[in-house]
Amino acid sequence: MEQFIQFGNRRSKTRKVIVTCISVLLFVVFLFTTNGSNIYLEATGETDEESVECVAVSSPNIVIEASSGRVLTGLGIHQRMEPASTTKILTAIVVLENMSVEDYVIVPKEATLTEGSSIYLKAGEKWKIKDLLYGLMLRSGNDAAVTLALALGGIEKFALLMNMTAIKAGAYNSNFVNPHGLHDDNHYTTAYDLAKITAYAYRNEEFVKIVSTEKYAYDYLNEERRVFTNKNKLLFVFDGANGVKTGFTQKSGRCLVFGAKRKDMQLISVVLNEPDMWQKSASLMETCFSEYQLRRVLSKDDIKEIDYGDKTISVHVKNDLYYPMKENEIDNLKYEYTIKSNVKKVTSRLEIGSISIKLANHLIFFEKLYIM
């Protein structure tokens, strides 16, 4: 049975917002209280965010590797900018995390009055959320953005969810007040934050499926089939391209968040206020793909023999650890083992300590160690 969302029923939506608030608070507490086990930490060094030039630039840019969040290159990455329609990356993931793509909504008149890019929705039409998401991400429909936001409790409540989701993604220098990215003095982000938000969104398979689609055909009320064609030109020509979103307003200039994956390494680039956004994005990505590889730092099958009292124990990590590195960085890796000294009974599969892995004296992994 198809689910139908009523705009007038706010109780369940309010409850969802409260639950989300609690989840974010717990997440923040976790960040400050965790012992660090099983956390990916961004490397510092020549290509990390600390060393990226922070002077004011007209066109900030960045490339990160998605799984680690490592900054591979960038300029002005923490400079406050307007994101324009790249905002819809966050809009889409908020919808995917809080609504069913198989549900239907009725298009409100307010959505049809939204200026800018449109998929030409009409008030009173009944649309599947999945189809609206494709219209949002492939054709940048502002009317689709407003329809989805109103279905999830209204613009203000939706913006609250956007900002909480941005914090979960590690984007702390942004503020979002609408789902489409049209100009507002209080609507801003940074190249770094947009990259982090996108890396977070890429954990969602449905999101990746949507933004990597070149053309999407759908049926509307048994009428003639319609097709959305993706505005992301690089999706059709760049090797490994799999997303993500264009953006433009008079104040933001031309913006592009672009994703591509080669040999299991997912890169994300962001260029803001860049007149030649296609060439700039492609150039940044090609350079990073040529200089970096996702290299295995430690295997779960790598066994370390350690003297423990009157016996020798074999320890290992539970998962393979990978990190994006240049070839000449491998020799700069350092491994430091810490073993608990107060374990009374040493048994198989027992957590016995931790390992710190550093690159150029900067921590990139802190993992638990287990006895074989």
Buried (B, 14 or more C-beta within 10 A) or exposed (E): EEEEBEBEEEEEBEEBBEEBEEEBEEEEEEEEEEEEEEEBBBBBBEBBBEEBEBEEBEBBBBBBBBBBBBBBBBBBBBBEBBBBBBBBBBBBBBBBBBBBBEBBBBBBEBBBEBEBBBBEBEEEBEBBBBBBBBBBBBBBBBBBBBBBBBBBBBBEBBBBBBBBBBBBBBBEBBBBBBBBBBEEEEBBBBBBBBBBBBBBBBEBEBBBEBBBBEEBEBEEEEEEEEEBEBBBBBBEEBEBBBBBBBBBBEEBBBBBBBBBBBEEBBBBBBBBBBEEBBEBBBBBBEEBBEBBBBBEBBEEEBEBEBEBEEEEBEBBBEEEBBBBBBEEBEEBBEEEEEBEEEBEEEEEEBBBBBBBBBBBEBBBBBBBBBBE
